């Protein structure tokens, strides 16, 4: 059995950085993810006037409940969706003028439902070029609060940003959601908000957030469940192999750990305890039909594993993966077809037939870290797979190639 220490969760680290910046006092984050996304978030906080001190295994953030310390700032969000969506929302609670921009990839990703909601709350913001996209100017004068309706069918991050804003408003927020994708990520948000002192009630599809502010604390970042999926998939694929990820167990916040339930349905041996999760190969993988709406970040992992199943694998209700770093449905289909696999797709689904992938093939990554890490699993059984941009894994796991190679070659 191989034990793998997975880096900290990107989702948890980003939320923790927002909450720490908004809290009264100094927060210490232990074992935060160190990657392009999270470093971009931390640098964005610094540009806004928050004091951030980074050590190898701990980041310390001095909170500013009244908002950014800088009266004006230009913030570059890189490729980070959490940075690009959370930081303008945090800045809106303060007072000043702030400009946010991002990479070409992030500029293409939608922002409209969030900025429409902020305007409903009286926030003065303007899109610099294309409506509903970065760049974005925020002329902040605090947020009174109130009631609003939100469509979070494209991204749960819109709802997360507004929920985290709620305790910083003068009167609190009532948010009624008409559609919601990746709901487990919202559960992460609610649990973390409460751990920083917030009061949130949920009545059906309405979230009521009290204007409590936040209190600083020491917070441990759990390993990233989405990143763990590549190692779990590899263990399920390779006969005689097993992997244990400590720190991801029955008490984990992240819904993406449910990916191991998909592997269990396919025939892998899965054990989840209070201290970690273990996946073992049984030598066989069955086909299945699975709804991955709530764990859509692991859709590419399953797609890359699917050709090795004994029957078709159909993944449904993942329309939101078309507006991630790339159109992940099309990217997975394109690369699998180039490997000789029969694939069909629809607006929100992909079906992959069993087959033997054949190389050599250069995987078109579209600059998407998840495409690279997913097809590293396919490469375990396929010679000649290379990547046109292997370095894009720096977004969430800069050391991925070394760690995965070490795992693969460990008896």
N, C-alpha and C positions, 0 to 999 in steps of 0.2 A: 504494500500500500504506500502511495506517495502522498505526502502532506504538502499542500501548497498554501503559502501565505499570500493571499490576494490583496492588492492595494485597497485603500479606503474607498468607500462609495462616492462616486461623483455627485449623485443626487443628494446624499446626506451632507457632504462637504459644502455644497453650494447653499443649501438651506441653512446650515449652521453658520456660514459666513454672514448671511443676511441677518439672522437672528442675533448673532453676536454684535454686529455693528449697531443694531437697533436697541440693544439692551443697556440697562444701567449698570455700569461697572466693567471690569475686564474679564473677558471669557478666554479660556484656554481650550483649544481643540486638539485632542490627542489622536495621532495617526491619521491626519487628514490626507486625502489624495493629493499627490504632487504631480500635476500634469498641466498641459497647455491650458485647458479649460479653467482649472481651479487657480492657477497662477494668474491667468487673465482676470479672474474675478477679484482676487486679492489686490492686484494692481489697480483695478477699477475703484475699489474701496479707497486705496491710498490716494488716487487722483481726486476723489471726492472729499478728502480731508479726514479720513479715518486713520488712526494709528494702527498699523499691522506689523507685528514683529514675528518673523518666521524662523523657527529652529528646525532641525532635521525631522523630529518626530512630534513637534507641537507648534501650533500657531497661536499667537496671543493677539486679541483684538480689543481695543478700548472702545467701548460702545458710546454712541452719541444719540440718546433718545430724541433730541430735538432735530436731528437730521445731519446732513453733511457739514463738515467744518469749513469747506471751501465755499465761497460765494459764487464762484464760477469754475467750471471744469470742462475739459474735453476728455471723454472716456472712450477708449477703443476696446470693443468687446471681443475682438478676435473672432473665432468660430463658435464661441460658447452661447448656446441658446439660453441657459440659465442666467448667464451674465447679461445677455442682451434683453432679457425680459424682467429679471429681478431688480437689477440696479436702477433702471429708470423709475420703477415703482417705489423703491426705497427713497430715491432722491426726491420724489414728489411730496414726501411727507415733511421735507425740510423747507428751507427758504434760500433761493438762489436761481441761477440760470445754468443749465447743464446740457451739453451736447453729447449725444451718444452715436457712435458709428460702429461698423463691424466689417468683417471680411466680405468679399463678394458672395461667398457661399451663404453666410448668415444674412446678408441683405436680401437674398432670394426667399428666405423663410418667413412665413407670415407672422405678423404682430398685431393685426387689425383688431381682433376681438378684445385684446387687452387694452389697447390705447382708446378704443371706443368706450370701454368701461371706465377708464380713468377720466375721460372727458365728461362722462355722466356724473362723476363725482366732483366736477368743477376744476379738474387739473388742466392748466393751460399747456398744451403740448402741440407740436407741429412736426409733421413728417417732411423731411428736407427734400425728398425727390418723389418717390412713389408712395402714395397713400397706403398705410398699413404695413410699411416696411421701414427699416433703417435706411438712412440716418434719421435721428429724432432729436428735437429740441424740447426740453422740459423747463418751463418757467414756474418754479415751485413757490408756493405760498402756503404750505400745509394743506391737509385734507380734512374737511369737516366730517365726512362719513355719510351714512344714509343707506338707502336700499338700491340695489341694481339687479339686472338680469344679465346672465352671461352664457354664451355658447362656448363650451370647452370641448367640443367634439373634435377639434383639430389637435389640441394639446392641453393636457391637464396643467401645464405650467402657467397658463393664464389664470386659472383658479388659484393655484398655489401662490402666485405673486400677490393677488388681491387678498387672500386669507392672511398672509404674513403682514400686509399693510394694515389690516384691521385694527390691531391693538395700538397702532401709532396715530390713528385718527382721533378727532375730538369727541365723536359721538359713537364710534363703533360702526360696523358694517353688517348689513343683511344681504347675502348674495344668494340669489335663486338661480340654479343651473338648469338650462334646458337640455343640454346634451353634455356627456362627459366621457372621455376616453382615458385609459390608463388610471382607473380609479385608485388602485393600490398606492400610486405615488401621492395622491391626496391624503391617504391614510398616514403616510410618512410625514407629510407636512403637519397634520393635526397633532400627531404624537410629539413631534419636535417642538411645535409651538407651545404645547402644554408643559413640556419639560423646561421651557424658558419662562413660564409663568403666565401664559395666555389663558383666557377663558373662551372656549368655543363650544357652541351647541349646534347639533345638526337635527333639523326637523324635516325629514324627507329629503327633498332636493334643495332645501334652504339652509345656509350656514350662517349662524349668528355669532359675530365676533365682538366681544366687549372691548372697550378702550382702556385696557389694563396696562399697556406698555409691556416691556420684557425685563427679566432679571438675569444678569450674567451668571455663568456657571462654568464648571469644567465638563467638557462633553467628549465622549469617546466615539470616534467614527468607525462604524462597522465595515467589514470588507464589502466590496462591490459585487452584488449578486449578478449583474449583467455580465461583468467580466468573468466571474466564476463559471458562467454557462459554457464557455469554450473548453474549459478543462473538464467539466462534467460531461460534455458531449464527446470529447476525446476518450474519456474513460469508458463511456458506454459503447464506443465504436470498437475499441481494440480488445480482442479476446485476452483474458487473463489480467487486464489492467484495472486498477481502482485508484480513486483519488479522494482525499479528505480535505475539505476547506474548513479550518477552524474559525470560530467567530460568526459563522452563519448557521444558525440552528433554529429551534422552535420559537425563540423570542425575537427573531430578526424582523426589522422594520420593512425590508424591501420585498415587494410583491414578486419581483423577478425570480426569487428563489423557487417559485412555483414551476419554473422550467423543469426542475427535477421530477415533478409529478408527470410531465409530458414524457420524460425519459422512462419513468416507471411504467407508464401505459404502453410504451414501445417495447418493453421487455427487460430493461436494465434493473439491476438490484439497487435500491435506494434506501438509505438509512438517514433519518434526520433526528438528531438528539438536541439536548439543551446547549451543547457546546460546539456543534459543527454538523456538517453534512458530508456523507460518503456516497459515492456512486461507483458501482462495479459492473463490469461487462458480464453478460451471461452468454455472449457469443451469438446472440440473435437480436435483431431489431424488427419489430412489426410496423407495418404502415398504420396510419390512423388519420382521422379527421379531427382537427382541434381548433377551437376558437381561442385566438391569442390577443384579443382586444386589450386585456389587462396587462399582458406581458409582451407587448409588441416589440420592445427592444431586443428580445431574444428570437424574434422571427427569423432573422438571417442565420442564426446559429442552427436552428432546426432545418432551414432550407439547405444549408451546406451539408448537413448530416443525412438528409432525406434520401439521396440516391442509394445509400447502403441499406435501407430498409427492405424487407421482403415484399412489401406492397406499396401502393401509392400513399403519399403524404399530402394531405390537403390542409392548408392553413387559411382560416377564415377570419373576417372582421378586423382586418388590419389596414384599412384605408389610410389611416394616419401615418403609416410608414412611407407614404409617397411624399410627405412634406418634412422629412428629416434632413440629415446632411445631404442626402440625395434621394431619389425615388428608389427606395430599397426594394420594393417589389420588382420593379423592372430591372434593377441592377442584379438581383439574385437570379432572375430568369435569364437575363442576357449571359451571365457568366456560366450558369449551368448548361445552357444550350451550347456554348462554345466548348464545353467539356463533353459534349455528345449526349446530354441528358434531355429527355422529352419533358417539356414544361408548358403548362397553360396558365394564363392569368386572367383575372377579371378586375373590376374596380377595387375590390377589397379582399381578393383571395389569390392564392397561388397553389397549383397542384403539380407535384413532382413525381414522375414515374421512377421506379427502381431501375438501376442501370450501373454500368461501370464507367466512371469518369476517366477520360483519357487525355493525357497531355502530349507534348508540352503546350501550355496555355498561359498567357500573361493575363491575370485577373485585372479587369477594369475596376478600380476601386472608387472612382469618382471622389477621391479625397475623403472617403468615409471610413473611419476607424473600424466600424463594426463589420464592414465588408471584408477587410483584411483579416481580422481576427476570426471571423466565421470560416472563411475559406482556408485558413490554416488547418482547420479540422479536416476538410476535404483532402488537403495535401497529404495527410497521414497515409492515405491509400492511393494516392495519385502522383506519379512521378512527373516532374517537369512543370509544376505550378510555380509561377513567380507573380509578383505584384508590380503594377506600374507606379505605385506610390506607397511602398511599405512603411515609410516614416510617418504616415498620417496617424499611426497609433499613438503618437505623442499626445493627442487630444485627451486620452483617458488613461493610457498605460504605456508610457515611453519605453519601458523595459520588456514589453510583451514578447518580442521575438526571442530574446535570450532565455526568459523564464519558460516559455512554451517549449523551446528546443531542449532545455534541460529536463523538463517534465517528460517529454517524448522519449528521451534517451536514458531515463532512469529505469532500471529493471523493476 
